[in-house]
Amino acid sequence: MNRLIDQYSDEIVQIFGEASAQLQTLPEELKEQALALLGQCYPLDRKDNDGPNMISYLLPYWVGETLGSPIELCRELAVGNVYGMLSFFLLDDVMDEKREVRRSLALSTLLNQRFLEAYQRCFSGNAQLWVYYNRYLAEWADAMYREVDEPMDPRDPGRLARKAAPVKLCSAALLLQAGRDQEIGTMETAIDLALAVLQLSDDWTDWREDLPTASCNAFLVLLQENLQLQAGEVLDESRVKRSIYREMALGGLATLASDYADQLNAMKDAPASLQVFASVIAQSLQHKANEIRDRYDSLLNDGGFAIYLTING
């Protein structure tokens, strides 16, 4: 991910600087929280370069480069997307009961308004754009609602991508501005594939905290399929860890991520940086799966007790 971040470092400094300056006008009781959230997402101060979040604010540049869009327009949409990213982060945390509800909902509403204002400044007379906004928002809401009652489907990239659907507004906006609205569907497919890879990676990272609601997590859904659990059987942390090492459970998830990345790479008109983004994440998952396999094989040669300690330690 470092290459993608480094390539846009000057733009990142500018868009985060603009967002920070604009957030100074928020009510005092919300400004501190907003600036803290913004700081947490600033990639140039992080060792991990904040790889997963970069799609939110770099997608306008990736799509814009493909279309030859003005850099000023891409930058404006990128700032708007920073606000959208923070707004939906807050909503996700509220739904996961990780934040105080009243303050977070108030701040999320204000940030979403900033997100919309950025697009309105650029596309005030384009009613068609708001048709897409309403559709993407409905996709997000559907994803949040359905995950409570329906197991996640790891083999459905469109559904995997829905929790991040609003990020696609920038691509629709840029294609409309370029008079290429007939290509919006194809671009949506490309972005969905990248978002699906990202969601699979997130679900691997978050499997422990998602255990109480395992059906919402694509990795845990795949694992349950492989284990063929009977009614009443509980999927607990020790069972997951045993499957990770003994059944190489991550391998199936990594294969799906690689398949989605390959499909994206086969799309000749997809933004090149979007393809790189998805490929790097998929390769990272595959590397981790290979690392686990090699470690298990090594432990197997050293004796079963070491394996037991690794799995249950």
Secondary structure, DSSP 8 states (H G I E B T S, - for coil): -HHHHHHTHHHHHHHHHHHHHHHTTS-HHHHHHHHHHHHHH-GGG-TTTTGGGHHHHHHHHHHHHHHT--HHHHHHHHHHHHHHHHHHHHHHHHHTT-S-HHHHHHHHHHHHHHHHHHHHHHHTT-HHHHHHHHHHHHHHHHHHHHHHHS---TT-HHHHHGGGGGGGHHHHHHHHHTT-GGGHHHHHHHHHHHHHHHHHHHHHHTHHHHGGGGGG-HHHHHHHHHHT--TT----HHHHHHHHHHS-THHHHHHHHHHHHHHHHT-TTS-HHHHHHHHHHHHHHHHHHHHHHHHHHHHHHH-HHHHHHHHH-
